[in-house]
Amino acid sequence: MIEIINGIFSNRMLFIVGVTYCVPITIALIILFFVKSSRDERGRAIIGKASIIAMIVFILLVNGFAKLSSHININYLTTANYVQWLYDIVLTVEVVAILIYKRLE
């Protein structure tokens, strides 16, 4: 299992895919921050709730990387790949949470 994870995070193509995915998801999040429908009557409660969920995911992923770092070979590509996908996953969770909360309210 550790060899599979090491192989995945040492893959340069996966890093390029992560960088390419980062641009549209970042733009989507910035747009959602400034769209008036992302706010409720009290201000920015929708974004706040989504940010709490994204923070929980961030904490879990960082702790997972801390546990894995003692078992995998750490180099520049592995670290950059993990940080890039950590960023992408957290932003994706936040965008999805904002969209779900907008539908619920």
C-alpha positions in Angstrom: 0.0 0.0 0.0 2.8 2.4 0.9 4.5 1.6 -2.5 1.3 2.5 -4.3 1.0 5.8 -2.5 4.7 6.6 -3.0 4.3 5.8 -6.8 1.2 8.1 -7.0 2.8 11.1 -5.3 6.1 10.7 -7.2 4.3 10.9 -10.5 5.1 14.1 -12.5 2.0 13.9 -14.7 -0.3 13.8 -11.7 1.4 17.1 -10.5 0.8 18.7 -13.9 -2.9 17.6 -13.8 -3.2 19.1 -10.3 -1.7 22.4 -11.4 -4.1 22.5 -14.4 -7.1 21.7 -12.2 -6.0 24.4 -9.7 -6.7 27.3 -12.0 -10.4 26.8 -12.7 -11.3 25.7 -9.2 -9.5 28.8 -7.8 -11.4 31.1 -10.2 -14.7 29.4 -9.3 -14.1 30.0 -5.6 -13.1 33.6 -6.1 -16.3 34.2 -8.2 -18.4 32.4 -5.5 -16.9 34.7 -2.8 -18.1 37.8 -4.6 -21.5 36.6 -6.0 -24.3 38.2 -4.1 -26.2 34.9 -3.9 -23.5 33.3 -1.8 -24.6 35.5 1.1 -27.7 35.1 3.2 -29.6 37.8 5.0 -26.9 38.0 7.8 -24.0 38.4 5.5 -21.6 35.6 4.6 -22.9 32.7 6.6 -22.9 30.3 3.6 -19.2 30.9 3.0 -18.5 30.6 6.7 -20.2 27.2 6.9 -18.4 26.0 3.8 -15.1 27.2 5.2 -15.5 25.3 8.4 -16.1 22.1 6.4 -13.0 22.8 4.2 -10.9 23.5 7.3 -11.9 20.1 8.8 -10.9 18.4 5.5 -7.6 20.3 5.5 -6.8 19.2 9.1 -7.5 15.6 8.2 -5.4 15.7 5.0 -2.4 17.4 6.7 -2.4 14.9 9.6 -2.6 12.1 7.0 0.5 13.5 5.2 2.3 13.7 8.6 1.6 10.0 9.2 2.6 9.0 5.7 5.8 11.1 5.6 7.6 8.6 7.8 6.8 5.7 5.4 7.4 7.3 2.0 10.4 8.9 0.3 10.1 12.6 0.7 11.6 14.7 -2.1 10.6 17.9 -3.9 8.1 16.3 -6.3 6.4 14.2 -3.6 6.0 17.2 -1.4 4.9 19.6 -4.2 2.4 17.0 -5.5 0.9 16.4 -2.1 0.6 20.1 -1.3 -0.9 20.8 -4.7 -3.6 18.1 -4.3 -4.2 19.1 -0.7 -5.0 22.6 -2.0 -7.1 21.3 -4.9 -9.2 19.0 -2.6 -9.8 21.6 0.0 -10.9 24.2 -2.6 -13.2 21.6 -4.3 -14.8 20.7 -0.9 -15.4 24.4 -0.3 -16.9 25.1 -3.7 -19.2 22.0 -3.4 -20.2 23.0 0.1 -21.0 26.6 -1.0 -23.1 25.2 -3.9 -24.9 22.8 -1.6 -25.7 25.5 1.0 -26.9 27.8 -1.7 -29.4 25.1 -2.8 -30.5 24.5 0.8 -31.1 28.1 1.7 
